[in-house]
Amino acid sequence: MPRPLGELEDAVMTRVWQWNRPVTVREVLEDLQQERSIAYTTVMTVMDNLHQKGWVRREAEGRAYRYTAVSTRAAYSAALMNEAWSTSDNPAAALVAFFGMMSAEQREALRDAVRIVQHDDESASGTAPGPASEPEPADRAAAPGSAGAPAPAPAPPAGDEDSAARRDEPGR
């Protein structure tokens, strides 16, 4: 599991991810210097640290290196979310609380992601999507702490991520 990137590591990795090509210390330095005063050796050290931690790979080019991201920002974010979720003593409650913090746009992105994963699962198993792929309102879990709410299960069954996110939408 990755540790969260430090502030300067994140600034460097943001550029590496955005540019999506091999980059040099000089290129990153020049871009960072538009926002802050920073030394070449500082950026070089951070990029070497990122290489040692496995975030970037590097190839020699003359006396310098070109650095390339090993994974995407999305994969990094997903790993951080997975680590935070998996350390909870009540993962279902943690997910419900997390979904409750989401904006409408984030919940829509979540629904889209769940549909993609469900479609991939259905394709892998050879089953066709059916009406059971969308839970009925009665299947929705009540929010933790609400009156008469059952205690959430340790791990939500397939589809509960989508229904928990929909529960907080206006009109539902």
N, C-alpha and C positions, 0 to 999 in steps of 0.2 A: 504494500500500500504506500502510495506516495505521501510524503509530508507536504503540507501546504508550502508553496513557494514563498520566499521572503519578498519584500516589497521590490527590491532591485532585481531579483531573479525574475519576478513576474513581469517587470517592465521589459527586461531583455527577452524573455520567452514570448511576450505579446508581439514583439516585432518579428521574431523568428516565425511564429505561427501566422501572423498577418501576411508577411512577405512570401511565405510558402516556397522558399528557394534557399539554396546554400548562401549563407551570409558571412561576412568577415567582422572581426572585432571593430575595425575602423567604421564600417557602415552603421553598426549598432551605436557606436560612440557618437558619431555625427548626428544621428537622429535623437539620441538621448540628450545631447547638448542643446537641443532646441528648447528643452524643458528645464534643464538643471545644469549646474557646473559639475563635471565629472571627469576624472582622469582616465586616460587610455588603459593604464595598468589595472584600474578598478574594474573596468568592463572586461578586460582580458581575464582577470581572476574569477569574476562571476561566471563567464562563459566556460572557463576551465572547470569550475565547480559543477556547473550544470552538466558538463561532459562526464565528470567523475560520478555524478549521481545518476547518470543514464538518461537524462532528459534530451540531450543532443548527441549526435555523432559528429566527428570531424574528420576532414581529409586535408592533408598538407597541400598547400599551394605555394610553392616557393618557400619563403621563411615564415609564412603565416598559415592559418587554418581557415577553412570554410566550414561553418557549422550548419547542421540540418536537424530539425526537430525529429525525435524518434516517434512521437505520437501527436495527436491533435489536442487542441484545447478542450474539445468536447470530451475526449477520452480522459483527460486530466480532471475535468469537472465531475464526470461520472464516477471516477475512482474516489474522489473526495466525498461525494454524496453517499456512495456505497459504504465507505468506511464509517462515516458519521451515523448512518442508519444501522449498520451492523453492530455498533457498540451500544445501542440502546437496549435497556432491559425489557422494553415493550415496543418492538419494531412497528407493529400496526398503529399504536397510538402516536408514535413519532411520525409516521407517514401522514396520518390524519392531521396532526398539528402542522406539518410542513405544507400539506395541500391547503390548509386554512390560511396560510401566509401568502399564497400565490395570488397574483393578479388574474383577471379573467383571461388575458392573453397567455399567461403561463399555463393556466389550466387547459386551455385549448391546445397548446403545444404538447402538454402531457397526454391528452386524449389522442392526439395524432400519433404520438410515440407508442402508446399502448396498442392502437390499431395496427401499427406497423409490426410490432412484436407479435401480436396475436396472429396476424396474417402470416408472418414467417413461421410461427409454430404450427399453424394449420397446414401450410405448404409442406413443412417437414414431415408432418404426420399423415399427410394425404387426405385429411378431412376437409370438407367444404364448410365455409362459414354458414352458420345457421342462426335462428333466432336466439339460441342460448348464448351467443357470443356477447350480447348486451344484457346485463342483469336487470331484472325488474325492480321497480322502486322498493318493493318489500325486502329485497336482498341487500339494501343499503344499510351499512352499519351506522348506528347512532354515534354522535361525537362523544369522545371520552368525557366523563364528568357530567353528562346530561342526565336528567331524571329518567330512571328506568332503562338506561343504556346498558346493554350487555358489555362485559369486559371484552376488549378486542382480542382476537386470536393472536398467538405469537407471530404468525406469518399470514398475511392476507391471501385468500384464495385468488386464483386468476380472475381478473376482471374487477376486483375490489378497488384497485388503484383508480380506475376510471370512474367508478361510482362514487368513491370518496371525494374525488375532485368535483364531480357534478353536483354533489349535495350542497355545496356552498354557492352555486349559481343562483342569481335572482330568479324567482318563479319556480323553483324546484323544491 
